[in-house]
Amino acid sequence: MATKTIRTRLPELEPRPRRQKQAVEPIRDLKTVRRIRKMLLERGKVRDALLFCVGCNNGLRISDLLNLKVGQVRDAKVNEKIRITEIKTGKANFLVMNKTCHKILQAYLKGRKFRDSDYLFYSQKANKDGKKVLDPRSVNSMIKVWCRQAGLTGHYGTHTMRKSFGYLQYQVYKTDINVLAERFKHSSSSVTRRYIGIDEDSVRDCLLNEI
């Protein structure tokens, strides 16, 4: 007598919800930005102080900062436009060395002999492409450490410099949000508000109102 096999259908399992990536935050206090810069300079980390200063004062992506060559900035005057081509978009853009960044730049260039072809944010150790330049992952870790040492407890990384530029320009210097959207190459000012954390701050502030 043949045995009949009974197949039971297992219930379908619901897919696990994807873990949402925590957004990197800006530094929301101008004094803290300046404290981190001062801390790096006092420790003799002039390269790191220059990177942090240029990043927080220009709002460029980390890929564009790390692509800078010494020859592009060596003879730049204070507030002079330095033309670049964005890595991500291929579009033309520019940065400036304001007084603070320019002062740190001069100290940095005097600290060692650079060729014009050297990457500005030089590293003794070559990256995976064989280039002697800081790696974005390394910078990400460095920024986390700096923020922690400054007493910050949020989620920070390479985007922190870019977001801090936007946040502080808007909140402290009252720069028009449309100007910042243009600087970030965002499609609208609402995208910029979300990116730099303004919308979230506004919601938080309204929740503090006691009804």
Phi, psi and omega in degrees: 000128183287142178271130180271125180271126179257119180264126178258136181271121179287142179296142180289133179274137177288138179296143179292137178295139180291140178287127180284136179288132179286130183289139175289139184262156168278164168274120190267004183233122183299323181297325180290320177302314182290328178293319178296316179299315180296319179301317180294319179294319180295334178271001179079013180268070187293319177302314182293321178296322179293315178301313181296319181294311181295320180296315182284342182258354183236338177069027178272159175292153181299326180298324180283326177294314184287346179273354181294139177253154181303319181299337180285336188239346188306314185259010181292137177272166178303130177067010177284141178290131176247113186282138176222167171244123183296136180294314186289318188254340184076007182273155177286143177208184178206164172224168175227153172258101177290182186303316182294312180296320182296320179297317179291321178302313181297320178295322181293314182292333178283342185286339179202165179275114179253143168268155179300332182278351180289147172292140182299315181264071187294146174226138178297327182269128179287145177279188184296339178268004179083009181266137180273078181212152178303146179263140180307323180295321178296316179297321179301314179295319180299316182294321176302316180295313181302315182294320178295318180293336178274002177090011180274144184241006182277200181254112187234156180188200185299325180291346181302319181296313180296317180289325178296320176305308182295315183297312183287326175299319183284312187278321185267312185263000176057036175293137181300137182298330179290328176294318179293321177299321178294318180297318180279353184061038178275154182287337180203164179291333179294325176296318180294319179301315179293318184299316184269001173087013181291316181300316181296319179297320180296318178296315179301316181297322181290332178288343179279347178289127180271120184260000000 
